[in-house]
Amino acid sequence: MAVDAAETVEMRSALVRLRRATGLPVAFGGLVDSGHRKMRISELNGTATDSLRTVSVTAGNGLGGKAVALARPCAVTDYSTSRQITHEYDAAVAMEGLCSVLAVPVVVRRRVRGVLYGALRTAQPLGDRTLTVAVQAARDVEQALVVRDEARGLLEAARPQPAPPDRGPAWEQVREAHAALRALAPRIEDPALRAQLLDACGLLAEGPAPHGVRLAPRELDVLACVAAGATNAATAERLGLRAETVKGYLRSAMRKLGAHTRGEAVVAARRAGVLP
C-alpha cells in the first residue's frame, strides 16, 4: 500500500505532541507497509543524525518490530543490551546515541498501521506517565486514520459508475430470444430437457450477483416478456397463464426489485444480472 501523505502528516504531528507532553528529547516513527509487514522509519523529531531515517523494520525484529508483531506497546531501558528484543538495528540506534526506548503501535481495526517511538539518551526507566502520553498520541493518530478511511470509502461509493456500453440492435434480438426461450420452457414435459433450456437462458443473462435479488422462475418468465414489450394480456397468452396470475407475478417481482413500475422492474432486473 502506498504511503498516504496525509497519514505521514498525522504521524509527524503526533511526534511533536509526544515530545512536548513528555519532555523526551527524541521521537520518531513511520507507517507500516501492509503488503510486506514492514515499517519504514520516515519521521524524525529531535534526532542529531539521520541514522534512523529510512530504516526498514520487519515485524518481530527490534523493538518496533516487536510492537508491530504483538500490536501493543513495548519498552527497553538499555536498547543495546536488552534480551527482550533482537538486535538487527543496533548500529543505527547506537549512532543516534539512544538508550531507553519505547515503541507504541498505531492500530486501526486490528491492523497495525504505524509505530511511534520515544527515546532517552540515558539508560533509565521510562515512567508510566510517559507511556500513557505515548499511547494517547498513538490513539490520536488512530482516530485520524479511521476518519480518513471512512471518508475515502464514502468518496469511492459516491463516485459515478461508468455507463454500460451500448450493445446495439443485436442485443435486442438476444433479449427477444431469451423471452421466447423462457416462454417455451414450461411447455416442455421432459424435466432434463427443460432444465437444459433454462440453463441456456441463464447463459444469456449475466447471472445474479452473490446475495443479490433472487426471482422465482415464473417471475423471470413474466419479466422477460415485459422486457420484450409484451402487455400483461400478451404475456398471459404466451405463458399460458391467466392475466391476473401474470399481474401477481409481476407485483411480486417488482417488490423484490424495489421497483414501482414495469419499466423500473426491467431495468432493476438487468442491473441485478437476471435479465439480459
Accessible surface in RSA format (square Angstrom, percent):
REM  Atomic radii and reference values for relative SASA: ProtOr
REM  Chains: A
REM  Algorithm: Lee & Richards
REM  Probe-radius: 1.40
REM  Slices: 20
REM RES _ NUM      All-atoms   Total-Side   Main-Chain    Non-polar    All polar
REM                ABS   REL    ABS   REL    ABS   REL    ABS   REL    ABS   REL
RES MET A   1   110.11  57.0  64.24  42.5  45.87 109.2  51.65  43.9  58.46  77.5
RES ALA A   2    92.01  84.6  65.47 101.0  26.53  60.4  76.39 107.6  15.62  41.4
RES VAL A   3   102.92  67.7  73.77  66.8  29.15  70.2  76.91  66.8  26.01  70.6
RES ASP A   4    37.22  26.1  29.61  29.5   7.61  18.0  16.19  38.1  21.03  21.0
RES ALA A   5    80.63  74.1  68.52 105.7  12.12  27.6  74.54 105.0   6.09  16.1
RES ALA A   6    32.40  29.8  24.68  38.1   7.72  17.6  29.69  41.8   2.71   7.2
RES GLU A   7     6.91   4.0   6.87   5.2   0.03   0.1   0.00   0.0   6.91   5.6
RES THR A   8    19.81  14.1  19.48  19.7   0.33   0.8  16.00  21.5   3.81   5.8
RES VAL A   9    77.86  51.2  77.86  70.5   0.00   0.0  77.86  67.6   0.00   0.0
RES GLU A  10    51.83  29.8  51.48  39.0   0.34   0.8   1.53   3.0  50.29  41.1
RES MET A  11     0.97   0.5   0.97   0.6   0.00   0.0   0.95   0.8   0.02   0.0
RES ARG A  12   116.78  49.0 116.67  59.5   0.10   0.2  50.46  69.0  66.32  40.2
RES SER A  13    44.16  37.3  39.02  52.1   5.14  11.8  19.45  41.4  24.71  34.6
RES ALA A  14     0.00   0.0   0.00   0.0   0.00   0.0   0.00   0.0   0.00   0.0
RES LEU A  15     1.64   0.9   1.64   1.2   0.00   0.0   1.64   1.2   0.00   0.0
RES VAL A  16    54.68  36.0  52.71  47.7   1.98   4.8  53.62  46.6   1.07   2.9
RES ARG A  17    87.04  36.5  84.71  43.2   2.33   5.5  58.25  79.6  28.79  17.4
RES LEU A  18     0.33   0.2   0.00   0.0   0.33   0.8   0.33   0.2   0.00   0.0
RES ARG A  19    75.48  31.7  71.16  36.3   4.32  10.3  10.51  14.4  64.96  39.4
RES ARG A  20   178.19  74.8 145.46  74.2  32.73  77.9  77.27 105.6 100.91  61.2
RES ALA A  21    44.54  41.0  29.39  45.4  15.15  34.5  38.28  53.9   6.26  16.6
RES THR A  22    24.13  17.2   0.00   0.0  24.13  57.5   1.54   2.1  22.59  34.1
RES GLY A  23    62.13  76.6   0.00   N/A  62.13  76.6  35.73  98.0  26.40  59.1
RES LEU A  24     7.11   4.0   4.84   3.5   2.27   5.7   4.92   3.5   2.19   5.9
RES PRO A  25    47.68  34.7  41.75  38.1   5.93  21.5  46.17  38.1   1.51   9.4
RES VAL A  26     0.00   0.0   0.00   0.0   0.00   0.0   0.00   0.0   0.00   0.0
RES ALA A  27     0.00   0.0   0.00   0.0   0.00   0.0   0.00   0.0   0.00   0.0
RES PHE A  28     5.03   2.5   5.03   3.1   0.00   0.0   5.03   3.0   0.00   0.0
RES GLY A  29     0.00   0.0   0.00   N/A   0.00   0.0   0.00   0.0   0.00   0.0
RES GLY A  30     0.38   0.5   0.00   N/A   0.38   0.5   0.38   1.0   0.00   0.0
RES LEU A  31    16.08   9.0  10.76   7.7   5.32  13.4  10.76   7.6   5.32  14.3
RES VAL A  32     8.11   5.3   3.55   3.2   4.56  11.0   4.04   3.5   4.07  11.0
RES ASP A  33    45.85  32.1  42.99  42.8   2.87   6.8  18.87  44.4  26.98  26.9
RES SER A  34    46.20  39.0  23.87  31.9  22.33  51.4  13.45  28.7  32.75  45.9
RES GLY A  35    57.83  71.3   0.00   N/A  57.83  71.3  28.56  78.4  29.27  65.5
RES HIS A  36   128.21  70.1 108.84  75.7  19.37  49.5  84.06  86.6  44.15  51.4
RES ARG A  37   120.21  50.5 119.98  61.2   0.23   0.6  59.95  81.9  60.26  36.5
RES LYS A  38    90.87  44.3  89.17  54.7   1.69   4.0  35.84  32.3  55.03  58.6
RES MET A  39     0.69   0.4   0.34   0.2   0.35   0.8   0.34   0.3   0.35   0.5
RES ARG A  40   129.54  54.4 126.29  64.4   3.25   7.7  45.43  62.1  84.12  51.0
RES ILE A  41     5.19   3.0   5.19   3.9   0.00   0.0   5.19   3.7   0.00   0.0
RES SER A  42    42.02  35.5  35.72  47.7   6.31  14.5  31.46  67.0  10.56  14.8
RES GLU A  43    17.08   9.8  16.67  12.6   0.41   1.0   1.77   3.4  15.31  12.5
RES LEU A  44    31.29  17.4   2.73   2.0  28.56  71.8   2.80   2.0  28.48  76.6
RES ASN A  45    34.36  23.7  29.93  28.9   4.43  10.7   6.04  14.5  28.32  27.4
RES GLY A  46    36.24  44.7   0.00   N/A  36.24  44.7  14.62  40.1  21.62  48.4
RES THR A  47    34.71  24.7   8.40   8.5  26.31  62.7   0.32   0.4  34.39  52.0
RES ALA A  48    84.54  77.7  44.79  69.1  39.76  90.4  55.13  77.6  29.42  77.9
RES THR A  49    49.22  35.0  37.11  37.6  12.11  28.9  47.31  63.6   1.90   2.9
RES ASP A  50    97.94  68.6  82.71  82.3  15.23  36.0  26.72  62.9  71.22  71.0
RES SER A  51    25.05  21.2   1.87   2.5  23.17  53.4  14.05  29.9  11.00  15.4
RES LEU A  52     4.10   2.3   3.95   2.8   0.14   0.4   3.95   2.8   0.14   0.4
RES ARG A  53   102.55  43.1  94.80  48.3   7.74  18.4  35.25  48.2  67.30  40.8
RES THR A  54    82.45  58.6  75.54  76.6   6.90  16.4  50.13  67.3  32.32  48.9
RES VAL A  55    26.74  17.6  20.12  18.2   6.63  16.0  26.70  23.2   0.05   0.1
RES SER A  56    38.79  32.8  24.40  32.6  14.39  33.2  20.44  43.5  18.35  25.7
RES VAL A  57     4.80   3.2   4.03   3.6   0.77   1.9   4.03   3.5   0.77   2.1
RES THR A  58    47.15  33.5  47.15  47.8   0.00   0.0  34.24  46.0  12.91  19.5
RES ALA A  59    25.59  23.5   8.76  13.5  16.83  38.3   8.93  12.6  16.66  44.1
RES GLY A  60    35.18  43.4   0.00   N/A  35.18  43.4  19.56  53.7  15.62  35.0
RES ASN A  61    41.36  28.5  41.36  40.0   0.00   0.0   0.00   0.0  41.36  40.0
RES GLY A  62     0.71   0.9   0.00   N/A   0.71   0.9   0.21   0.6   0.50   1.1
RES LEU A  63     1.93   1.1   1.29   0.9   0.63   1.6   1.29   0.9   0.63   1.7
RES GLY A  64     2.43   3.0   0.00   N/A   2.43   3.0   0.00   0.0   2.43   5.4
RES GLY A  65     0.00   0.0   0.00   N/A   0.00   0.0   0.00   0.0   0.00   0.0
RES LYS A  66    53.20  26.0  52.38  32.1   0.82   2.0  28.90  26.0  24.29  25.9
RES ALA A  67     0.00   0.0   0.00   0.0   0.00   0.0   0.00   0.0   0.00   0.0
RES VAL A  68     4.64   3.1   2.51   2.3   2.13   5.1   2.51   2.2   2.13   5.8
RES ALA A  69    51.92  47.7  24.45  37.7  27.47  62.5  24.59  34.6  27.33  72.4
RES LEU A  70    81.07  45.1  59.08  42.3  21.99  55.3  62.88  44.2  18.19  48.9
RES ALA A  71    46.52  42.8  28.55  44.1  17.97  40.9  28.55  40.2  17.97  47.6
RES ARG A  72   124.76  52.4 123.61  63.0   1.16   2.8  49.12  67.1  75.65  45.8
RES PRO A  73    43.89  32.0  34.21  31.2   9.68  35.2  34.61  28.6   9.29  57.7
RES CYS A  74    12.20   9.2   4.10   4.6   8.10  19.0  11.37  28.8   0.83   0.9
RES ALA A  75    48.10  44.2  29.69  45.8  18.41  41.9  29.69  41.8  18.41  48.8
RES VAL A  76     7.79   5.1   0.94   0.9   6.86  16.5   6.86   6.0   0.94   2.5
RES THR A  77    63.49  45.2  56.96  57.7   6.54  15.6  33.02  44.3  30.48  46.1
RES ASP A  78    45.95  32.2  42.84  42.6   3.12   7.4  12.02  28.3  33.94  33.8
RES TYR A  79     9.53   4.5   9.53   5.4   0.00   0.0   5.12   3.8   4.42   5.4
RES SER A  80    69.01  58.3  52.67  70.3  16.34  37.6  37.00  78.8  32.01  44.9
RES THR A  81    96.24  68.5  74.00  75.0  22.24  53.0  68.14  91.5  28.10  42.5
RES SER A  82    16.92  14.3   5.38   7.2  11.54  26.6  14.63  31.1   2.29   3.2
RES ARG A  83   241.49 101.4 203.49 103.7  38.00  90.5  79.20 108.2 162.29  98.4
RES GLN A  84   117.10  65.5  97.32  71.1  19.78  47.1  36.29  77.3  80.81  61.3
RES ILE A  85    16.55   9.4   0.33   0.2  16.23  39.1   7.99   5.8   8.56  23.2
RES THR A  86    61.11  43.5  55.14  55.9   5.97  14.2  60.32  81.0   0.80   1.2
RES HIS A  87    68.18  37.3  46.93  32.6  21.25  54.4  43.42  44.8  24.76  28.8
RES GLU A  88    99.39  57.1  61.74  46.7  37.65  89.6  49.31  95.4  50.08  40.9
RES TYR A  89    34.50  16.1  30.49  17.3   4.01  10.4  31.29  23.5   3.22   4.0
RES ASP A  90    39.74  27.8  37.84  37.7   1.90   4.5  23.51  55.3  16.23  16.2
RES ALA A  91    78.14  71.8  65.02 100.3  13.12  29.8  73.69 103.8   4.44  11.8
RES ALA A  92    16.83  15.5  12.20  18.8   4.63  10.5  15.04  21.2   1.80   4.8
RES VAL A  93    11.99   7.9  11.99  10.9   0.00   0.0  11.99  10.4   0.00   0.0
RES ALA A  94    67.70  62.2  46.07  71.1  21.63  49.2  52.09  73.4  15.61  41.3
RES MET A  95   131.37  68.0 104.13  68.9  27.23  64.8  91.15  77.5  40.22  53.3
RES GLU A  96     4.94   2.8   0.21   0.2   4.73  11.3   1.12   2.2   3.82   3.1
RES GLY A  97    34.63  42.7   0.00   N/A  34.63  42.7  30.48  83.6   4.16   9.3
RES LEU A  98    10.34   5.8   0.28   0.2  10.06  25.3   0.28   0.2  10.06  27.1
RES CYS A  99    32.43  24.5  32.11  35.8   0.32   0.8   0.32   0.8  32.11  34.6
RES SER A 100     0.04   0.0   0.04   0.1   0.00   0.0   0.04   0.1   0.00   0.0
RES VAL A 101     2.03   1.3   2.03   1.8   0.00   0.0   2.03   1.8   0.00   0.0
RES LEU A 102     0.80   0.4   0.80   0.6   0.00   0.0   0.80   0.6   0.00   0.0
RES ALA A 103     0.00   0.0   0.00   0.0   0.00   0.0   0.00   0.0   0.00   0.0
RES VAL A 104     0.00   0.0   0.00   0.0   0.00   0.0   0.00   0.0   0.00   0.0
RES PRO A 105     1.17   0.9   1.17   1.1   0.00   0.0   1.17   1.0   0.00   0.0
RES VAL A 106     0.04   0.0   0.04   0.0   0.00   0.0   0.04   0.0   0.00   0.0
RES VAL A 107    38.13  25.1  28.82  26.1   9.31  22.4  28.82  25.0   9.31  25.2
RES VAL A 108     5.39   3.5   1.22   1.1   4.17  10.0   2.82   2.5   2.57   7.0
RES ARG A 109   149.54  62.8 113.77  58.0  35.77  85.2  81.01 110.7  68.53  41.5
RES ARG A 110   234.95  98.6 200.56 102.2  34.39  81.9  75.84 103.6 159.11  96.4
RES ARG A 111    91.01  38.2  87.84  44.8   3.17   7.5  55.99  76.5  35.02  21.2
RES VAL A 112     7.52   4.9   3.99   3.6   3.54   8.5   3.99   3.5   3.54   9.6
RES ARG A 113    12.77   5.4  10.96   5.6   1.81   4.3   0.67   0.9  12.10   7.3
RES GLY A 114     0.00   0.0   0.00   N/A   0.00   0.0   0.00   0.0   0.00   0.0
RES VAL A 115     0.00   0.0   0.00   0.0   0.00   0.0   0.00   0.0   0.00   0.0
RES LEU A 116     0.02   0.0   0.02   0.0   0.00   0.0   0.02   0.0   0.00   0.0
RES TYR A 117    10.15   4.7  10.15   5.8   0.00   0.0   7.55   5.7   2.60   3.2
RES GLY A 118     0.00   0.0   0.00   N/A   0.00   0.0   0.00   0.0   0.00   0.0
RES ALA A 119     0.00   0.0   0.00   0.0   0.00   0.0   0.00   0.0   0.00   0.0
RES LEU A 120    29.04  16.2  29.04  20.8   0.00   0.0  29.04  20.4   0.00   0.0
RES ARG A 121    89.64  37.6  72.26  36.8  17.38  41.4  49.98  68.3  39.66  24.0
RES THR A 122    76.68  54.5  73.17  74.2   3.50   8.3  72.08  96.8   4.60   6.9
RES ALA A 123    58.59  53.9  27.83  42.9  30.76  70.0  27.83  39.2  30.76  81.5
RES GLN A 124    89.96  50.3  89.36  65.3   0.60   1.4  19.13  40.7  70.83  53.7
RES PRO A 125   107.03  78.0  93.43  85.2  13.61  49.5  94.65  78.1  12.38  77.0
RES LEU A 126    34.64  19.3   7.06   5.1  27.58  69.3   8.41   5.9  26.24  70.6
RES GLY A 127    41.49  51.2   0.00   N/A  41.49  51.2  35.44  97.3   6.05  13.5
RES ASP A 128   123.20  86.3 115.85 115.3   7.35  17.4  36.48  85.8  86.72  86.5
RES ARG A 129   152.59  64.1 143.97  73.4   8.63  20.5  79.15 108.2  73.44  44.5
RES THR A 130    18.32  13.0  18.16  18.4   0.15   0.4   0.00   0.0  18.32  27.7
RES LEU A 131    65.60  36.5  65.60  46.9   0.00   0.0  65.60  46.1   0.00   0.0
RES THR A 132    89.31  63.5  84.58  85.7   4.73  11.3  64.12  86.1  25.19  38.1
RES VAL A 133    30.98  20.4  28.48  25.8   2.50   6.0  30.35  26.4   0.63   1.7
RES ALA A 134     0.00   0.0   0.00   0.0   0.00   0.0   0.00   0.0   0.00   0.0
RES VAL A 135    36.82  24.2  36.82  33.3   0.00   0.0  36.82  32.0   0.00   0.0
RES GLN A 136    98.41  55.0  97.42  71.2   0.99   2.3  41.36  88.0  57.05  43.3
RES ALA A 137     5.46   5.0   3.00   4.6   2.46   5.6   4.99   7.0   0.47   1.2
RES ALA A 138     0.00   0.0   0.00   0.0   0.00   0.0   0.00   0.0   0.00   0.0
RES ARG A 139    77.73  32.6  77.57  39.5   0.16   0.4  48.85  66.8  28.88  17.5
RES ASP A 140    56.20  39.4  47.87  47.6   8.33  19.7  14.83  34.9  41.37  41.3
RES VAL A 141     0.28   0.2   0.03   0.0   0.24   0.6   0.28   0.2   0.00   0.0
RES GLU A 142    15.49   8.9  15.49  11.7   0.00   0.0   2.77   5.4  12.72  10.4
RES GLN A 143   117.14  65.5 116.91  85.4   0.23   0.5  44.04  93.7  73.10  55.4
RES ALA A 144    23.36  21.5  13.94  21.5   9.42  21.4  22.15  31.2   1.22   3.2
RES LEU A 145     0.09   0.1   0.09   0.1   0.00   0.0   0.09   0.1   0.00   0.0
RES VAL A 146    35.58  23.4  35.58  32.2   0.00   0.0  35.58  30.9   0.00   0.0
RES VAL A 147    94.32  62.1  93.52  84.7   0.79   1.9  93.63  81.4   0.68   1.9
RES ARG A 148    79.12  33.2  74.74  38.1   4.37  10.4  17.59  24.0  61.53  37.3
RES ASP A 149    31.14  21.8  22.15  22.0   8.99  21.3  14.92  35.1  16.22  16.2
RES GLU A 150    91.82  52.7  83.06  62.8   8.75  20.8  32.07  62.0  59.74  48.8
RES ALA A 151    46.53  42.8  41.93  64.7   4.60  10.5  45.61  64.2   0.92   2.4
RES ARG A 152   105.15  44.1 101.89  51.9   3.26   7.8  68.60  93.7  36.55  22.2
RES GLY A 153    39.10  48.2   0.00   N/A  39.10  48.2  33.54  92.0   5.56  12.5
RES LEU A 154   131.25  73.1 126.86  90.8   4.39  11.0 127.41  89.5   3.84  10.3
RES LEU A 155   129.76  72.3 124.41  89.0   5.35  13.4 124.76  87.6   5.00  13.4
RES GLU A 156    93.58  53.7  90.12  68.2   3.46   8.2  43.97  85.0  49.61  40.5
RES ALA A 157    84.39  77.6  48.43  74.7  35.96  81.8  60.04  84.5  24.36  64.5
RES ALA A 158    79.70  73.3  48.56  74.9  31.14  70.8  59.93  84.4  19.77  52.4
RES ARG A 159   138.24  58.0 130.34  66.4   7.90  18.8  47.25  64.6  90.98  55.1
RES PRO A 160   120.28  87.7  97.35  88.7  22.94  83.4 107.88  89.1  12.41  77.1
RES GLN A 161   142.37  79.6 117.07  85.6  25.31  60.3  58.93 125.4  83.44  63.3
RES PRO A 162   118.85  86.6  93.18  84.9  25.67  93.3 105.32  87.0  13.52  84.0
RES ALA A 163    89.05  81.9  60.60  93.5  28.46  64.7  65.21  91.8  23.84  63.2
RES PRO A 164   115.29  84.0  95.36  86.9  19.93  72.4 101.49  83.8  13.80  85.7
RES PRO A 165   106.87  77.9  89.18  81.3  17.69  64.3 100.39  82.9   6.47  40.2
RES ASP A 166   139.73  97.9 101.46 101.0  38.27  90.5  46.24 108.8  93.49  93.2
RES ARG A 167   107.45  45.1  79.00  40.3  28.44  67.7  36.17  49.4  71.28  43.2
RES GLY A 168    26.74  33.0   0.00   N/A  26.74  33.0  21.06  57.8   5.68  12.7
RES PRO A 169   116.92  85.2 110.30 100.5   6.62  24.1 114.73  94.7   2.20  13.6
RES ALA A 170    69.08  63.5  61.90  95.5   7.18  16.3  65.81  92.7   3.27   8.7
RES TRP A 171    58.15  23.3  57.28  27.7   0.87   2.0  57.84  30.8   0.31   0.5
RES GLU A 172    82.37  47.3  82.32  62.3   0.05   0.1  39.35  76.1  43.02  35.1
RES GLN A 173   128.32  71.8 123.48  90.2   4.84  11.5  33.48  71.3  94.84  71.9
RES VAL A 174    39.21  25.8  36.08  32.7   3.13   7.5  39.02  33.9   0.19   0.5
RES ARG A 175    47.09  19.8  43.71  22.3   3.38   8.0   5.29   7.2  41.80  25.3
RES GLU A 176   103.91  59.7  98.88  74.8   5.03  12.0  28.64  55.4  75.27  61.5
RES ALA A 177    46.09  42.4  37.68  58.2   8.41  19.1  45.73  64.4   0.37   1.0
RES HIS A 178     4.54   2.5   4.54   3.2   0.00   0.0   0.00   0.0   4.54   5.3
RES ALA A 179     0.43   0.4   0.41   0.6   0.02   0.1   0.41   0.6   0.02   0.1
RES ALA A 180    55.33  50.9  48.39  74.7   6.94  15.8  51.45  72.5   3.87  10.3
RES LEU A 181    50.95  28.4  50.82  36.4   0.14   0.3  50.95  35.8   0.00   0.0
RES ARG A 182    15.77   6.6  15.62   8.0   0.15   0.4   0.17   0.2  15.61   9.5
RES ALA A 183     5.46   5.0   4.48   6.9   0.97   2.2   4.63   6.5   0.83   2.2
RES LEU A 184    84.53  47.1  82.38  58.9   2.15   5.4  84.31  59.2   0.22   0.6
RES ALA A 185     1.55   1.4   1.55   2.4   0.00   0.0   1.55   2.2   0.00   0.0
RES PRO A 186    54.53  39.7  24.14  22.0  30.40 110.5  29.32  24.2  25.22 156.7
RES ARG A 187   147.74  62.0 118.25  60.3  29.49  70.2  57.32  78.3  90.42  54.8
RES ILE A 188    33.14  18.9  28.09  20.9   5.05  12.2  32.87  23.7   0.27   0.7
RES GLU A 189   162.92  93.5 140.19 106.1  22.73  54.1  58.93 114.0 104.00  84.9
RES ASP A 190    74.56  52.2  66.07  65.8   8.49  20.1  26.22  61.7  48.34  48.2
RES PRO A 191    91.88  67.0  87.60  79.9   4.28  15.6  88.09  72.7   3.79  23.6
RES ALA A 192    62.55  57.5  52.84  81.5   9.71  22.1  60.96  85.8   1.59   4.2
RES LEU A 193    91.30  50.8  89.79  64.2   1.51   3.8  90.81  63.8   0.49   1.3
RES ARG A 194    74.33  31.2  74.33  37.9   0.00   0.0  11.07  15.1  63.26  38.3
RES ALA A 195    50.72  46.6  46.08  71.1   4.65  10.6  50.23  70.7   0.49   1.3
RES GLN A 196   115.88  64.8 108.78  79.5   7.10  16.9  37.66  80.2  78.22  59.3
RES LEU A 197    28.22  15.7  24.12  17.3   4.11  10.3  28.22  19.8   0.00   0.0
RES LEU A 198    56.71  31.6  51.19  36.6   5.52  13.9  51.19  36.0   5.52  14.8
RES ASP A 199    99.32  69.6  90.79  90.4   8.53  20.2  29.59  69.6  69.73  69.5
RES ALA A 200    39.93  36.7  36.45  56.3   3.48   7.9  37.59  52.9   2.34   6.2
RES CYS A 201     0.06   0.0   0.04   0.0   0.02   0.0   0.06   0.1   0.00   0.0
RES GLY A 202    40.36  49.8   0.00   N/A  40.36  49.8  33.56  92.1   6.80  15.2
RES LEU A 203   153.54  85.5 125.53  89.8  28.02  70.4 128.44  90.2  25.10  67.5
RES LEU A 204    53.59  29.8  46.91  33.6   6.68  16.8  49.30  34.6   4.29  11.5
RES ALA A 205    13.17  12.1   4.69   7.2   8.48  19.3   5.53   7.8   7.64  20.2
RES GLU A 206   127.08  73.0  88.17  66.7  38.91  92.6  46.41  89.8  80.66  65.9
RES GLY A 207    30.67  37.8   0.00   N/A  30.67  37.8  21.67  59.5   9.00  20.1
RES PRO A 208    54.38  39.6  37.32  34.0  17.06  62.0  37.37  30.9  17.01 105.7
RES ALA A 209    55.98  51.5  49.95  77.1   6.04  13.7  55.19  77.7   0.79   2.1
RES PRO A 210   112.85  82.2  94.07  85.8  18.78  68.3  99.66  82.3  13.19  82.0
RES HIS A 211   188.55 103.1 144.60 100.5  43.95 112.4 107.95 111.3  80.60  93.8
RES GLY A 212    32.05  39.5   0.00   N/A  32.05  39.5  20.88  57.3  11.17  25.0
RES VAL A 213    40.13  26.4  32.30  29.2   7.83  18.9  39.08  34.0   1.05   2.8
RES ARG A 214   147.26  61.8 134.41  68.5  12.85  30.6  71.89  98.3  75.37  45.7
RES LEU A 215    21.32  11.9   0.00   0.0  21.32  53.6   1.16   0.8  20.16  54.3
RES ALA A 216    38.47  35.4  31.37  48.4   7.10  16.1  38.08  53.6   0.39   1.0
RES PRO A 217    87.83  64.0  86.68  79.0   1.15   4.2  87.82  72.5   0.01   0.1
RES ARG A 218    53.37  22.4  52.54  26.8   0.83   2.0  24.59  33.6  28.77  17.4
RES GLU A 219     8.31   4.8   8.18   6.2   0.13   0.3   0.11   0.2   8.20   6.7
RES LEU A 220    28.50  15.9  28.50  20.4   0.00   0.0  28.50  20.0   0.00   0.0
RES ASP A 221     4.91   3.4   4.61   4.6   0.29   0.7   0.00   0.0   4.91   4.9
RES VAL A 222     0.28   0.2   0.28   0.3   0.00   0.0   0.28   0.2   0.00   0.0
RES LEU A 223     0.00   0.0   0.00   0.0   0.00   0.0   0.00   0.0   0.00   0.0
RES ALA A 224     2.51   2.3   0.14   0.2   2.37   5.4   1.37   1.9   1.14   3.0
RES CYS A 225     0.27   0.2   0.27   0.3   0.00   0.0   0.00   0.0   0.27   0.3
RES VAL A 226    12.90   8.5   4.88   4.4   8.02  19.3   4.88   4.2   8.02  21.8
RES ALA A 227    26.83  24.7   5.51   8.5  21.32  48.5   7.65  10.8  19.17  50.8
RES ALA A 228    41.80  38.4   6.00   9.3  35.80  81.4  12.70  17.9  29.10  77.1
RES GLY A 229    63.40  78.2   0.00   N/A  63.40  78.2  35.45  97.3  27.94  62.6
RES ALA A 230    11.31  10.4   3.48   5.4   7.84  17.8  10.61  14.9   0.70   1.9
RES THR A 231    82.89  59.0  81.57  82.7   1.32   3.2  76.34 102.5   6.55   9.9
RES ASN A 232    34.02  23.5  31.02  30.0   3.00   7.2  10.64  25.6  23.38  22.6
RES ALA A 233    69.46  63.9  60.62  93.6   8.84  20.1  62.49  88.0   6.97  18.5
RES ALA A 234    44.22  40.7  36.56  56.4   7.67  17.4  40.55  57.1   3.67   9.7
RES THR A 235     0.00   0.0   0.00   0.0   0.00   0.0   0.00   0.0   0.00   0.0
RES ALA A 236     7.40   6.8   7.04  10.9   0.36   0.8   7.07  10.0   0.33   0.9
RES GLU A 237   145.63  83.6 124.79  94.4  20.84  49.6  52.57 101.7  93.06  76.0
RES ARG A 238    91.58  38.5  85.16  43.4   6.42  15.3  25.14  34.4  66.44  40.3
RES LEU A 239     8.64   4.8   0.11   0.1   8.52  21.4   0.61   0.4   8.03  21.6
RES GLY A 240    65.66  81.0   0.00   N/A  65.66  81.0  35.82  98.3  29.85  66.8
RES LEU A 241    43.64  24.3  25.16  18.0  18.48  46.4  30.96  21.7  12.68  34.1
RES ARG A 242   166.90  70.1 159.87  81.5   7.03  16.7  75.18 102.8  91.72  55.6
RES ALA A 243    44.59  41.0  38.15  58.9   6.44  14.6  38.15  53.7   6.44  17.1
RES GLU A 244    95.01  54.5  89.11  67.4   5.90  14.0  42.96  83.1  52.05  42.5
RES THR A 245    45.49  32.4  37.29  37.8   8.20  19.5  30.77  41.3  14.72  22.2
RES VAL A 246     0.00   0.0   0.00   0.0   0.00   0.0   0.00   0.0   0.00   0.0
RES LYS A 247    79.10  38.6  78.09  47.9   1.01   2.4  33.17  29.9  45.93  48.9
RES GLY A 248    27.17  33.5   0.00   N/A  27.17  33.5  21.02  57.7   6.15  13.8
RES TYR A 249    68.04  31.8  66.63  37.9   1.41   3.7  32.27  24.3  35.76  44.1
RES LEU A 250     9.03   5.0   8.93   6.4   0.10   0.2   9.03   6.3   0.00   0.0
RES ARG A 251   139.78  58.7 135.44  69.0   4.34  10.3  64.32  87.9  75.46  45.7
RES SER A 252    19.86  16.8  19.49  26.0   0.37   0.9  13.19  28.1   6.68   9.4
RES ALA A 253     0.26   0.2   0.26   0.4   0.00   0.0   0.26   0.4   0.00   0.0
RES MET A 254    31.29  16.2  31.25  20.7   0.04   0.1  26.80  22.8   4.50   6.0
RES ARG A 255   172.04  72.2 148.23  75.6  23.81  56.7  79.54 108.7  92.50  56.1
RES LYS A 256    93.27  45.5  65.36  40.1  27.90  66.4  54.17  48.8  39.09  41.6
RES LEU A 257    21.69  12.1   1.21   0.9  20.48  51.5   3.70   2.6  17.98  48.4
RES GLY A 258    60.75  74.9   0.00   N/A  60.75  74.9  36.52 100.2  24.23  54.3
RES ALA A 259    11.59  10.7   0.69   1.1  10.89  24.8   2.52   3.6   9.07  24.0
RES HIS A 260   153.13  83.7 130.24  90.5  22.89  58.6  87.91  90.6  65.22  75.9
RES THR A 261    70.13  49.9  65.91  66.8   4.22  10.1  64.37  86.5   5.76   8.7
RES ARG A 262    82.16  34.5  79.27  40.4   2.89   6.9  47.37  64.7  34.78  21.1
RES GLY A 263    44.22  54.5   0.00   N/A  44.22  54.5  38.96 106.9   5.27  11.8
RES GLU A 264    81.46  46.8  74.65  56.5   6.81  16.2  38.13  73.7  43.34  35.4
RES ALA A 265     0.00   0.0   0.00   0.0   0.00   0.0   0.00   0.0   0.00   0.0
RES VAL A 266    12.15   8.0  12.15  11.0   0.00   0.0  12.15  10.6   0.00   0.0
RES VAL A 267    69.79  45.9  68.99  62.5   0.79   1.9  69.69  60.6   0.10   0.3
RES ALA A 268    24.51  22.5  19.55  30.2   4.95  11.3  21.90  30.8   2.60   6.9
RES ALA A 269     0.00   0.0   0.00   0.0   0.00   0.0   0.00   0.0   0.00   0.0
RES ARG A 270    62.77  26.4  51.97  26.5  10.80  25.7  21.95  30.0  40.83  24.7
RES ARG A 271   203.43  85.4 164.95  84.1  38.48  91.6  63.59  86.9 139.85  84.8
RES ALA A 272    22.60  20.8   9.30  14.3  13.30  30.3  20.41  28.7   2.19   5.8
RES GLY A 273     2.72   3.4   0.00   N/A   2.72   3.4   2.72   7.5   0.00   0.0
RES VAL A 274    12.17   8.0   6.00   5.4   6.18  14.9   8.86   7.7   3.32   9.0
RES LEU A 275     4.85   2.7   1.83   1.3   3.02   7.6   1.83   1.3   3.02   8.1
RES PRO A 276     7.87   5.7   2.62   2.4   5.24  19.1   7.26   6.0   0.61   3.8
END  Absolute sums over single chains surface
CHAIN  1 A    14934.6      11976.4       2958.2       8826.5       6108.1
END  Absolute sums over all chains
TOTAL         14934.6      11976.4       2958.2       8826.5       6108.1
